[in-house]
Amino acid sequence: ARTAYLCLIPSIIGLVVLTYIPLAAVFGLSLFRWEGVGVPQWAGLKNYVRLFSRDPYFKDAICATVYFAFLSVVGSMVYSLFVALLLNRKIPARGFFRALFYLPYVLPAMAVYIGWSWLYETNFGLFNYLLSLVGIKKVMFIGSSKMVIPSLALITVWLSGNLIVIFLAGFQNVPRIYMEAAETDGANAWQTTMKVTIPLMRPILIYVMVTSIIGGLQMFDESKLVFTS
C-alpha cells in the first residue's frame, strides 16, 4: 500500500495543481466584479443571481448545449459502434481502415475546424456545391440558428475515432465461446450481435456514453474555432 501511494503522488500533484487549484481560483474569481483590468471588486453572489435571473442568454445557452450534447453523443455512439462492428470483421486491408477512421481524432484541432469551416462555407463550400448539383438551394450551415448545432455535432461525430478504438477493444474481448454457442444454435450475424455481443459490451457502452456526455456538455473548441476560422 505504501508503494502504491508513493507511485500515485505525481498523479495526485498533477490533479491538484492542474485541476483543483484552477477550479478553486475560477470560483473565487466569480465572486468578484472584474473586467480583466484594474482591481477586482467584491460582488459576492450577485454574479450568480444575475446569471440565473436576468441574463437573457443563459436559458438559450443551456438549451443549445444540451441539444448539441444529445446530437453529438447519440451520433458518435451509433457511428462508432457501427464502424467498429465493420472493422471487427475479417475484411481486406483491415489495419489500413482502422488507421483511416482513427486519423481524424489525432489531427490538429485548428486544421480540422478550418477545413470544416471551408466545407460549410455558404458561397464556395463543397457541401453547398454538391447540393447545387442536385438542385437544392444553398444552406447556411453555420450561419443559420437551425443548422449550426447539427453542423457542429457532425464534426464531433467525425472526430470520434477514439470511440471506435474503445469499441473495437471491447468486441475483441468478448469470449469467443459465446459467439460459437450462438452460431451453433442457428443465430445469424444480426441476432448474435444484438443478443450476445451488445449485452456483453454494456459496461463499455455506459463508460463511453458517460464520457461523451461530459465532453458534449463541455463543448467550446468546435464553435470557437469554426466561427473564428
Secondary structure, DSSP 4 states (H G I P E B T S, - for coil): -HHHHHHHHHHHHHHIIIIIHHHHHHHHHTTEE--SSS--EE-TTHHHHHHHHT-TTHHHHHHHHHHHHHHHHHHHHHHHHHHHHHHTS--TTHHHHHHHHHHHHHS-HHHHHHHHHHHH-TTT-HHHHHHHHTTPPP--TTTSTTTHHHHHHHHHHHTTHHHHHHHHHHHHTS-HHHHHHHHHTT--HHHHIIIIIHHHTHHHHHHHHHHHHHHHHT--HHHHHHHH-
